[in-house]
Amino acid sequence: MTRILVTNDDGIFSEGLTLLAKALRAIGEVTVVAPASEQSASAHSLTLTRPLRLRTIDERHYAVDGTPTDCVVIGLAKIMAENPPDIVVSGINYGANIGDDVTYSGTVAGAIEASVFGLPGIAVSLATRSNFDFTHAAEFAAKVTAKVLREGLPKGILLNVNVPPGEIRGVQWATQGSKSARSLIHEGIDPRGRPYMWIGEHQIVWQEDPTSDYAAIKNGFVAITPLRADLTSYQTLEQLRSWTEF
């Protein structure tokens, strides 16, 4: 029996998570371990300064008051310790996780943590900011998961999958795009008279690159980008070996 661990960063009751788990049940036995509340932009953070609480919703659904990384760790080390999963699938996220945003993404972090444990990981996002219909994204996520289970992935590699809204024109193996961005800081006074700052939406200009995830989504294609937890720039490492004195 194929076993699949599912998580996300939008919370245990997210529609994207529900439809993803439903689609994956056609492939294997699905166990959901997801945050009790939204953890967007939590990145690859692990909770170490307080205890975590686990709530059992039913025998296949568990909520953790922590990050997606916490959920995967607890899923692997506790809930599924005796019957470990064959793969971890994270999503479906509300909105794209492309370009530089993957470094902030809790959705991508769930798949990264899978690779840390030596398992294949897939992060799935629906690239829209309105009119969320996760049906076709869930169907495609199941196809990608089945393909990875059949073919495998190189050690340490995870797949970042972004699905466009509406009709899918095809699939593009894409690079991680890059952008010029400026954060918008909203300032105000809270009800107790204390000033606050709130980081708002970015003003973004994407760099034109036909091979990028951004371009793929813009043109109606699913963007699939292989990522790795190992952040070493091996080419630069070789160049810097000549720095013998400091």
DAUR-V431601 format. One record per backbone hydrogen bond with DSSP energy under -1.0 kcal/mol. CO is the residue of the C=O (numbers start at 1). NH is the residue of the N-H. E is the energy in kcal/mol with one decimal. If there is no record, write none. Layout:
BEGIN
co-><CO;CO>
nh-><NH;NH>
e-><E;E>
END
This chain:
BEGIN
co-><2;3;4;5;6;7;9;11;14;15;16;17;18;19;20;21;23;24;24;29;31;32;34;35;39;43;53;55;60;61;61;62;63;64;64;67;68;69;70;71;72;73;74;74;75;87;88;89;90;93;93;98;99;100;101;101;104;105;106;107;108;109;110;111;112;113;114;115;120;121;122;123;124;125;126;126;134;135;136;137;138;139;140;141;142;143;144;145;146;147;148;154;156;158;159;160;161;162;163;170;172;175;178;180;182;184;186;188;190;194;196;198;203;205;209;211;212;213;214;215;216;217;220;222;223;224;225;227;232;233;234;235;236;239;240;242>
nh-><29;86;31;89;33;91;39;14;18;19;20;21;22;23;24;25;26;27;28;4;6;62;64;12;42;45;65;63;32;57;58;34;55;36;66;71;72;73;74;75;76;77;78;79;80;5;122;7;124;95;126;101;102;103;104;105;43;109;110;111;112;113;114;115;116;117;119;118;88;159;90;161;93;163;95;128;138;139;140;141;142;143;144;145;146;147;148;149;150;151;152;157;229;227;123;225;125;223;127;222;224;213;207;205;203;200;198;196;193;190;188;186;182;180;212;175;216;217;218;219;221;220;169;172;162;174;160;158;234;237;238;239;240;242;243;244>
e-><-3.0;-3.2;-2.7;-2.6;-2.6;-2.6;-4.0;-1.8;-2.1;-2.5;-1.9;-2.6;-2.0;-2.2;-2.2;-1.0;-1.1;-1.9;-1.8;-3.0;-2.7;-2.4;-2.1;-2.2;-1.5;-1.1;-1.8;-2.8;-3.2;-2.3;-1.6;-2.3;-3.2;-2.6;-2.0;-2.2;-2.3;-2.4;-2.8;-2.6;-2.6;-3.0;-1.9;-2.0;-2.9;-2.3;-2.1;-1.9;-3.0;-1.1;-2.3;-1.6;-1.5;-1.6;-1.3;-1.3;-2.0;-1.5;-1.6;-1.0;-2.3;-2.6;-1.1;-1.6;-1.8;-1.4;-2.8;-1.3;-2.1;-2.3;-3.2;-3.5;-2.2;-3.0;-1.4;-2.1;-2.7;-2.0;-2.2;-2.4;-1.9;-1.6;-2.6;-2.5;-2.4;-2.1;-2.6;-2.3;-1.7;-3.0;-3.0;-2.0;-1.0;-3.0;-2.8;-2.4;-2.2;-2.5;-2.8;-2.7;-2.2;-1.9;-2.2;-2.4;-2.3;-3.6;-2.7;-2.4;-2.5;-2.8;-1.9;-3.0;-1.6;-2.7;-2.1;-2.8;-1.9;-2.3;-2.5;-1.7;-3.0;-1.8;-2.8;-3.1;-2.7;-2.1;-2.7;-2.3;-1.1;-2.4;-1.9;-1.5;-2.5;-1.0;-2.1;-1.6>
END
